[in-house]
């Protein structure tokens, strides 16, 4: 299983956080170190700044757009 560090590094390298990696992060954060929390916080800030795109958020917006069009 990938570590928090590996998932965060991959997300920064790709500029993208897929749903699978996000789910792994949730699981890993249940028993993480202070360093892991720092890395996760850096990732969250990058997502908020738009430096990393979050797949789950894209899927949400797509569903919202489809619902709006269908109405």
TORGUKE-705839 format. One record per residue: residue number from 0; residue in three letters; x, z, y of N, C-alpha, C in turn. Coordinates in pm, 1 decimal. Atoms other than C-alpha are relative to their C-alpha. Layout:
<pos:NUM code:Ala n_x:X n_z:Z n_y:Y ca_x:X ca_z:Z ca_y:Y c_x:X c_z:Z c_y:Y>
...
//
This chain:
<pos:0 code:Unk n_x:84.8 n_z:0.0 n_y:-117.9 ca_x:0.0 ca_z:0.0 ca_y:0.0 c_x:89.4 c_z:0.0 c_y:124.3>
<pos:1 code:Unk n_x:-75.8 n_z:9.8 n_y:-124.1 ca_x:125.8 ca_z:-82.8 ca_y:347.0 c_x:-6.1 c_z:132.9 c_y:75.5>
<pos:2 code:Unk n_x:-1.7 n_z:-120.7 n_y:-82.6 ca_x:226.2 ca_z:196.7 ca_y:579.9 c_x:-63.2 c_z:-30.8 c_y:135.1>
<pos:3 code:Unk n_x:53.6 n_z:18.6 n_y:-134.5 ca_x:78.1 ca_z:251.6 ca_y:924.2 c_x:97.8 c_z:-80.8 c_y:82.8>
<pos:4 code:Unk n_x:-103.3 n_z:73.0 n_y:-74.7 ca_x:406.7 ca_z:128.8 ca_y:1068.6 c_x:-5.3 c_z:-150.0 c_y:-31.6>
<pos:5 code:Unk n_x:4.1 n_z:141.6 n_y:39.5 ca_x:386.4 ca_z:-197.6 ca_y:868.7 c_x:-124.9 c_z:-70.2 c_y:53.3>
<pos:6 code:Unk n_x:124.1 n_z:59.7 n_y:-48.8 ca_x:24.5 ca_z:-260.0 ca_y:963.8 c_x:7.0 c_z:-22.3 c_y:150.2>
<pos:7 code:Unk n_x:-11.8 n_z:11.8 n_y:-145.4 ca_x:93.4 ca_z:-195.3 ca_y:1332.0 c_x:98.6 c_z:-111.1 c_y:36.2>
<pos:8 code:Unk n_x:-99.3 n_z:104.6 n_y:-28.1 ca_x:404.6 ca_z:-414.5 ca_y:1329.5 c_x:-56.9 c_z:-138.5 c_y:-27.0>
<pos:9 code:Unk n_x:62.4 n_z:129.5 n_y:32.0 ca_x:213.0 ca_z:-696.9 ca_y:1159.6 c_x:-102.2 c_z:-39.7 c_y:106.8>
<pos:10 code:Unk n_x:100.9 n_z:29.7 n_y:-102.2 ca_x:-68.8 ca_z:-670.1 ca_y:1412.8 c_x:66.2 c_z:-44.6 c_y:129.9>
<pos:11 code:Unk n_x:-71.0 n_z:40.5 n_y:-121.1 ca_x:176.9 ca_z:-689.2 ca_y:1702.7 c_x:64.2 c_z:-137.5 c_y:-17.5>
<pos:12 code:Unk n_x:-66.9 n_z:127.9 n_y:26.0 ca_x:366.3 ca_z:-978.2 ca_y:1542.8 c_x:-100.8 c_z:-115.9 c_y:0.8>
<pos:13 code:Unk n_x:100.8 n_z:104.9 n_y:10.7 ca_x:48.8 ca_z:-1175.2 ca_y:1472.2 c_x:-95.2 c_z:-3.6 c_y:119.7>
<pos:14 code:Unk n_x:96.5 n_z:-9.1 n_y:-108.8 ca_x:-148.2 ca_z:-1057.8 ca_y:1773.0 c_x:-142.0 c_z:9.7 c_y:-51.6>
<pos:15 code:Unk n_x:129.9 n_z:-0.6 n_y:66.0 ca_x:-434.6 ca_z:-996.5 ca_y:1534.0 c_x:-7.0 c_z:114.5 c_y:-99.4>
<pos:16 code:Unk n_x:22.9 n_z:-107.4 n_y:97.0 ca_x:-577.1 ca_z:-703.7 ca_y:1335.6 c_x:-120.6 c_z:-38.4 c_y:-84.1>
<pos:17 code:Unk n_x:110.1 n_z:42.0 n_y:86.7 ca_x:-782.7 ca_z:-820.8 ca_y:1038.6 c_x:-77.2 c_z:122.3 c_y:-50.3>
<pos:18 code:Unk n_x:87.1 n_z:-107.3 n_y:47.0 ca_x:-1067.3 ca_z:-616.1 ca_y:893.7 c_x:65.7 c_z:76.9 c_y:-114.5>
<pos:19 code:Unk n_x:-65.4 n_z:-65.8 n_y:113.7 ca_x:-871.0 ca_z:-544.5 ca_y:575.6 c_x:106.7 c_z:98.4 c_y:47.8>
<pos:20 code:Unk n_x:-104.3 n_z:-88.4 n_y:-52.9 ca_x:-577.7 ca_z:-399.7 ca_y:771.8 c_x:-62.4 c_z:117.9 c_y:74.7>
<pos:21 code:Unk n_x:68.4 n_z:-107.9 n_y:-71.6 ca_x:-816.7 ca_z:-199.7 ca_y:988.8 c_x:-53.3 c_z:104.9 c_y:-97.6>
<pos:22 code:Unk n_x:49.4 n_z:-93.0 n_y:101.5 ca_x:-974.1 ca_z:-47.4 ca_y:678.3 c_x:114.3 c_z:79.9 c_y:-63.3>
<pos:23 code:Unk n_x:-117.0 n_z:-71.0 n_y:53.0 ca_x:-628.8 ca_z:38.0 ca_y:539.6 c_x:45.4 c_z:107.1 c_y:99.0>
<pos:24 code:Unk n_x:-38.2 n_z:-96.9 n_y:-102.6 ca_x:-546.6 ca_z:207.3 ca_y:869.8 c_x:-90.1 c_z:122.8 c_y:-5.2>
<pos:25 code:Unk n_x:94.3 n_z:-112.9 n_y:6.9 ca_x:-859.6 ca_z:420.9 ca_y:847.4 c_x:35.9 c_z:92.1 c_y:-115.3>
<pos:26 code:Unk n_x:-34.5 n_z:-78.5 n_y:119.1 ca_x:-761.1 ca_z:532.1 ca_y:499.0 c_x:131.8 c_z:76.2 c_y:21.5>
<pos:27 code:Unk n_x:-130.7 n_z:-62.3 n_y:-19.4 ca_x:-398.8 ca_z:601.4 ca_y:593.7 c_x:-3.4 c_z:110.0 c_y:105.6>
<pos:28 code:Unk n_x:7.3 n_z:-99.5 n_y:-106.5 ca_x:-495.8 ca_z:798.1 ca_y:903.3 c_x:-56.5 c_z:133.9 c_y:-47.1>
<pos:29 code:Unk n_x:51.3 n_z:-125.7 n_y:53.7 ca_x:-663.0 ca_z:1059.4 ca_y:683.9 c_x:112.1 c_z:98.7 c_y:-31.4>
<pos:30 code:Unk n_x:-114.4 n_z:-87.7 n_y:30.3 ca_x:-317.1 ca_z:1194.4 ca_y:595.4 c_x:124.9 c_z:-57.0 c_y:66.4>
<pos:31 code:Unk n_x:-109.6 n_z:63.9 n_y:-72.2 ca_x:-80.0 ca_z:1078.7 ca_y:865.1 c_x:86.6 c_z:101.9 c_y:73.0>
<pos:32 code:Unk n_x:-93.6 n_z:-83.0 n_y:-75.2 ca_x:213.7 ca_z:1216.8 ca_y:1059.9 c_x:-21.6 c_z:-20.8 c_y:149.5>
<pos:33 code:Unk n_x:7.7 n_z:13.9 n_y:-146.0 ca_x:250.4 ca_z:1262.6 ca_y:1434.9 c_x:53.4 c_z:-136.8 c_y:42.7>
<pos:34 code:Unk n_x:-54.1 n_z:133.0 n_y:-30.5 ca_x:463.6 ca_z:944.6 ca_y:1442.1 c_x:-103.4 c_z:-109.0 c_y:-26.0>
<pos:35 code:Unk n_x:104.6 n_z:96.5 n_y:32.4 ca_x:179.5 ca_z:754.6 ca_y:1275.9 c_x:-107.1 c_z:-2.6 c_y:108.8>
<pos:36 code:Unk n_x:100.7 n_z:-7.6 n_y:-106.2 ca_x:-62.1 ca_z:875.7 ca_y:1542.6 c_x:49.6 c_z:-72.6 c_y:124.8>
<pos:37 code:Unk n_x:-58.3 n_z:70.1 n_y:-115.2 ca_x:174.4 ca_z:747.7 ca_y:1813.1 c_x:-10.1 c_z:-151.1 c_y:-20.6>
<pos:38 code:Unk n_x:8.4 n_z:143.3 n_y:30.0 ca_x:191.2 ca_z:406.1 ca_y:1643.4 c_x:-143.7 c_z:-50.3 c_y:9.9>
<pos:39 code:Unk n_x:140.4 n_z:39.7 n_y:-4.4 ca_x:-184.7 ca_z:391.5 ca_y:1602.3 c_x:-49.9 c_z:-5.5 c_y:144.9>
<pos:40 code:Unk n_x:38.3 n_z:-1.2 n_y:-141.2 ca_x:-231.1 ca_z:482.8 ca_y:1969.0 c_x:55.2 c_z:-122.5 c_y:71.7>
<pos:41 code:Unk n_x:-58.9 n_z:120.0 n_y:-59.8 ca_x:6.5 ca_z:203.1 ca_y:2069.6 c_x:-80.6 c_z:-124.3 c_y:-38.1>
<pos:42 code:Unk n_x:81.6 n_z:112.5 n_y:44.4 ca_x:-198.8 ca_z:-40.1 ca_y:1862.9 c_x:-133.6 c_z:-2.1 c_y:73.0>
<pos:43 code:Unk n_x:127.9 n_z:-6.5 n_y:-70.6 ca_x:-523.7 ca_z:78.8 ca_y:2018.7 c_x:14.6 c_z:-45.6 c_y:144.7>
<pos:44 code:Unk n_x:-24.4 n_z:42.3 n_y:-138.1 ca_x:-377.7 ca_z:31.4 ca_y:2367.6 c_x:20.8 c_z:-151.3 c_y:7.4>
<pos:45 code:Unk n_x:-22.8 n_z:144.8 n_y:2.6 ca_x:-262.7 ca_z:-320.0 ca_y:2275.6 c_x:-131.2 c_z:-75.2 c_y:-20.1>
<pos:46 code:Unk n_x:131.3 n_z:61.6 n_y:20.1 ca_x:-614.2 ca_z:-402.3 ca_y:2155.8 c_x:-79.1 c_z:5.9 c_y:130.0>
<pos:47 code:Unk n_x:73.0 n_z:-14.3 n_y:-125.8 ca_x:-764.3 ca_z:-268.5 ca_y:2477.4 c_x:57.1 c_z:-91.2 c_y:108.9>
<pos:48 code:Unk n_x:-64.9 n_z:87.0 n_y:-98.5 ca_x:-511.4 ca_z:-468.7 ca_y:2683.5 c_x:-13.9 c_z:-148.1 c_y:-33.9>
<pos:49 code:Unk n_x:15.9 n_z:138.3 n_y:41.2 ca_x:-589.2 ca_z:-785.9 ca_y:2488.9 c_x:124.9 c_z:-62.1 c_y:-59.8>
<pos:50 code:Unk n_x:-122.0 n_z:53.0 n_y:61.8 ca_x:-240.5 ca_z:-819.1 ca_y:2340.2 c_x:-16.6 c_z:-18.5 c_y:-149.6>
<pos:51 code:Unk n_x:32.6 n_z:14.8 n_y:141.5 ca_x:-386.3 ca_z:-782.9 ca_y:1989.2 c_x:-150.7 c_z:-20.2 c_y:-8.8>
<pos:52 code:Unk n_x:141.6 n_z:28.4 n_y:20.3 ca_x:-719.8 ca_z:-930.9 ca_y:1883.6 c_x:-46.0 c_z:70.1 c_y:-126.2>
<pos:53 code:Unk n_x:54.1 n_z:-76.1 n_y:111.7 ca_x:-938.0 ca_z:-727.7 ca_y:1651.2 c_x:-107.6 c_z:-83.4 c_y:-69.4>
<pos:54 code:Unk n_x:92.2 n_z:85.1 n_y:74.4 ca_x:-1115.0 ca_z:-930.4 ca_y:1381.0 c_x:-141.2 c_z:59.4 c_y:-2.0>
<pos:55 code:Unk n_x:132.3 n_z:-63.1 n_y:7.3 ca_x:-1399.8 ca_z:-679.3 ca_y:1349.4 c_x:-75.3 c_z:-17.8 c_y:131.3>
<pos:56 code:Unk n_x:63.7 n_z:18.4 n_y:-130.4 ca_x:-1469.9 ca_z:-705.9 ca_y:1722.6 c_x:-44.5 c_z:-145.2 c_y:17.0>
<pos:57 code:Unk n_x:37.9 n_z:140.8 n_y:-6.3 ca_x:-1469.5 ca_z:-1087.3 ca_y:1701.0 c_x:-126.4 c_z:-26.0 c_y:-82.2>
<pos:58 code:Unk n_x:117.2 n_z:18.6 n_y:85.5 ca_x:-1719.1 ca_z:-1072.8 ca_y:1415.4 c_x:-124.6 c_z:58.7 c_y:66.4>
<pos:59 code:Unk n_x:111.5 n_z:-63.0 n_y:-69.2 ca_x:-1940.6 ca_z:-836.6 ca_y:1613.3 c_x:-52.0 c_z:-91.0 c_y:110.8>
<pos:60 code:Unk n_x:40.7 n_z:87.1 n_y:-110.1 ca_x:-1942.2 ca_z:-1066.1 ca_y:1917.5 c_x:-63.3 c_z:-129.9 c_y:-50.4>
<pos:61 code:Unk n_x:59.3 n_z:119.7 n_y:57.8 ca_x:-2013.5 ca_z:-1368.7 ca_y:1698.6 c_x:-143.2 c_z:26.1 c_y:-44.9>
<pos:62 code:Unk n_x:135.1 n_z:-35.1 n_y:44.4 ca_x:-2313.3 ca_z:-1191.8 ca_y:1542.8 c_x:-92.5 c_z:19.0 c_y:119.5>
<pos:63 code:Unk n_x:78.8 n_z:-20.5 n_y:-121.0 ca_x:-2433.9 ca_z:-1089.2 ca_y:1888.3 c_x:-39.0 c_z:-134.3 c_y:61.6>
<pos:64 code:Unk n_x:26.3 n_z:132.5 n_y:-58.9 ca_x:-2405.4 ca_z:-1447.3 ca_y:2014.9 c_x:-103.2 c_z:-75.7 c_y:-82.5>
<pos:65 code:Unk n_x:95.1 n_z:68.9 n_y:87.1 ca_x:-2594.3 ca_z:-1581.0 ca_y:1713.8 c_x:-140.1 c_z:58.9 c_y:15.9>
<pos:66 code:Unk n_x:128.9 n_z:-66.8 n_y:-19.5 ca_x:-2871.6 ca_z:-1325.7 ca_y:1765.4 c_x:-61.4 c_z:-41.2 c_y:133.0>
<pos:67 code:Unk n_x:47.5 n_z:37.7 n_y:-131.5 ca_x:-2899.0 ca_z:-1414.4 ca_y:2133.2 c_x:-50.9 c_z:-143.1 c_y:-0.1>
<pos:68 code:Unk n_x:40.0 n_z:140.2 n_y:8.0 ca_x:-2919.3 ca_z:-1786.1 ca_y:2056.2 c_x:-129.3 c_z:-14.2 c_y:-79.1>
<pos:69 code:Unk n_x:116.6 n_z:10.3 n_y:87.9 ca_x:-3179.6 ca_z:-1730.7 ca_y:1783.9 c_x:-127.1 c_z:53.9 c_y:66.8>
<pos:70 code:Unk n_x:117.7 n_z:-61.8 n_y:-63.3 ca_x:-3411.6 ca_z:-1531.3 ca_y:2012.7 c_x:-70.5 c_z:-94.0 c_y:90.8>
//
